[in-house]
Amino acid sequence: MPKLRRTILYIPADNARALAKATELPADAVIVDLEDAVAPDRKVAARDAARQAVETLKPVKEVALRVNGADTPWHAEDAALGTSLGVPVVLPKVKTVEDVTRLGAVVGTVWPMMEAAEGIWNALPIARAAKATGDVALIVGTNDLALELGCEPGPERANLAFALQAIVLAGRATGCDVIDGVMNDFRNEAGLVAEARAGRALGMVGKTVIHPAQIGPVNSVFAPSAEEVAKARAIVEAMDAAEREGRSVATLDGRMVERLHAEAARRVLALADAVDAS
């Protein structure tokens, strides 16, 4: 059964109220954030809060810790915390394989943030290095990427299309999940759903979110619909029947069905089972 990562919720490590509620939210995973969401003068105190939050969340759902970048004065102690907690560590602005292997040698599993131009060019070797550290998600950072590129992504993120596709290709080639970037306008549900659907169509398995109101809509997008489940079940049944008769292809509703279609359909059914079990 696949691991669900439809929604991964960022929560600032120093937001005790939000962290206390996280265990009851339907997000599949949580990233306890020591980086962008925490002001410089609160970094040290946030580290203690992060420890408590991670230990509370670990028995309930998947949790990762986002640390400050390697070029900051907080990185070493953040990494030490990640090591002691035994959870995946989210590393911002990954540019090279060495960024991943250096941290991985200390903390274990590294989830790279794909948000730097150099990192996009190095997406495949970065993904391969990350996969060697454990069960990995590549986290897309669309805000920082757009800033570095000096572009305005727009509602359909056309200016980021190449970068997003490169990340998905690297993830699929190495067996890493790819998680789409956040949408800052958390009141814009229609825009959120459209963006999530576009990410799913590209091959991403989920989306990072910044507000509890975003969890339900994104969960729905990344879960198979009843129509998709029914179609997948019909494909599997048609292919199974054909193979019992010694045929390698089947016909369903006037269309040819091959083993590759059945394989994709079984993935849909497995995902639906995982959602039902969650």
HELIX and SHEET records of a PDB file:
HELIX    1   1 ALA A   16  ALA A   22  1                                   7    
HELIX    2   2 PRO A   40  ARG A   42  5                                   3    
HELIX    3   3 LYS A   43  LEU A   57  1                                  15    
HELIX    4   4 HIS A   75  LEU A   85  1                                  11    
HELIX    5   5 VAL A   97  VAL A  107  1                                  11    
HELIX    6   6 ALA A  117  TRP A  121  1                                   5    
HELIX    7   7 ALA A  123  LYS A  131  1                                   9    
HELIX    8   8 THR A  142  LEU A  149  1                                   8    
HELIX    9   9 ALA A  158  LEU A  160  5                                   3    
HELIX   10  10 ALA A  161  THR A  174  1                                  14    
HELIX   11  11 GLU A  189  LEU A  202  1                                  14    
HELIX   12  12 PRO A  212  GLN A  214  5                                   3    
HELIX   13  13 ILE A  215  VAL A  221  1                                   7    
HELIX   14  14 ALA A  226  ARG A  244  1                                  19    
HELIX   15  15 ARG A  259  ALA A  277  1                                  19    
SHEET    1   A 9 THR A   7  PRO A  12  0                                        
SHEET    2   A 9 ALA A  29  ASP A  33  1                                        
SHEET    3   A 9 GLU A  62  ARG A  66  1                                        
SHEET    4   A 9 VAL A  89  LEU A  91  1                                        
SHEET    5   A 9 VAL A 110  MET A 114  1                                        
SHEET    6   A 9 ALA A 137  VAL A 140  1                                        
SHEET    7   A 9 ASP A 177  ASP A 180  1                                        
SHEET    8   A 9 GLY A 206  VAL A 209  1                                        
SHEET    9   A 9 THR A   7  PRO A  12  1                                        
SHEET    1   B 2 ALA A 250  LEU A 252  0                                        
SHEET    2   B 2 ARG A 255  VAL A 257 -1                                        
END                                                                             
